[in-house]
Amino acid sequence: MRFMVFVKSPKPLAALHRDPLLRAGVLLDAGDLVPDAYGVSGYWLIDVRDHEEAVERVRRIPLPACVVEIRQVPVV
Amino acid sequence: MGATTSVHRTIDAVWRMESAKVIAALARYTRDVGLAEEMAQDALVAALEQWPEEGVPRNPGGWLMTTAKRRSIDQIRRRENFNRKVEEIGRDVQEATPDASEGIEDEIGDDLLSLMFTACHPVLGTEARVALTLKMLGGLKTEEIARAFLVSDATVAQRIVRAKKALADAGVPFEVPEGPELAPRLASVLEVIYLIFNEGYSATQGDDWLRPELCTEALRLGRVLAELAPKEAEVHGLVALMEIQASRTKARTGPGGEPVLLLEQDRSKWDWLLIGRGLKALERAEALNQPPGPYYVQAALAACHGRARKAEDTDWQRIATLYQVLAQISPSPIVELNRAVALSMAFGPAAGLALVDEIAGAKALQGYHLLPSVRGDFLAKLGRTEEAKAEFEKAAALTRNEREKTLLLERAAACG
């Protein structure tokens, strides 16, 4: 299952934040989004077995205080 | 009940994420992969008992690691002749905080790599290597492996027990091989990953969902290996090959589950994200400037199709050249037959026919229906219908696939 992870952070995300996902072989894509009123945002597209694994993987990343949204990508 | 189920799902997820690291780190301390795997399993059982009541710990990986290490010490203490090891591990556990899993990443990487090489050691048969890899590196349960491979739980359990015993009996060291040993050992790892991928890729509609899941797991293992061994071009070659092949999953079967040939696939159904990843992996392989290996060349071939938005855009000249390279690395009449098809697409049927006639005597092609089928196709395109008809009929008699037989007889009839 693919999940899009949106991270809204007051500070730009560093590459090291997505390293655990890269090393685990689940990171399909990553990028930055144009900053808005909430701050700087980035996204990670990950491929994992289920929602729990998506949550656990993101939870383990040492992120600065930020808002994270995890949304499943539908299978077409 | 709801909460318990949710905790169990979390435990499953944590296990998939952490088990390989726990087993790998334990194997380094105990020098015994079998023991490491058992103790990690024991820690999982303890988690299943305790977490639903006490809640999931803040660092679940560290918890599993600490628990498994304590149990290893207990086990080893029971075996008197391991006194020295007990001291080593005892010291280590005392030093280790509950955050043990947040150790130095390089060290964990080395341990994981050693675990991959051990699970895929050539002293083991293919099935044993596959089962052990999925169990120890994929974090799959025995029953999941059994379902994915359409065999019984007992069969897989036995394969794993025997494999661990075989590793112990052979005294296989827990390490990353070096020097001249590295290339053949790496080839064995790559072979296992690609076997797992193909097992999933050959799954048909209606099969258990775990079968196609094998593709995802193989891809994941390949990507992990690419980060652990970034200087090995063939690793990137294999990853590229799997990414590009996986990109065609939705296009390669029709609504009735029948296979759709590459050139007839609806390319809008290809997963262009995966193709892009495949092409990037191919670039990583190329940047290393190593002599081309079989996975790299197969990936480069797949990429020729992957780069073409329409079938007509395919670079057949490059495909013909790549088949020539592949024929040099691993000579085979089948590769030559593919090269003949590429030549005909690039330079016309006469060029293809010339090569087919050159290789027609090869032993491996006798009784192989694709030889007369391909030859018939070239002859038909050249207007030599009488000969083409005979070839299609010959091919129809050789194939065991009913659908293919019908198609071939239709082509024969069309020759008049």
Interface residues (C-beta under 8 A of the other chain):
Chain A: L22 R23 A24 G25 V26 L28 D29 L45 D47 R49 D50 E52 E53 V55 E56 R57 R60 V76
Chain B: S6 R9 T10 D12 A13 V14 R16 M17 P60 G61 E105 G109 E213 T216 L219 R220 L221 G222 R223 V224 E227 K250 L273 L274 R277
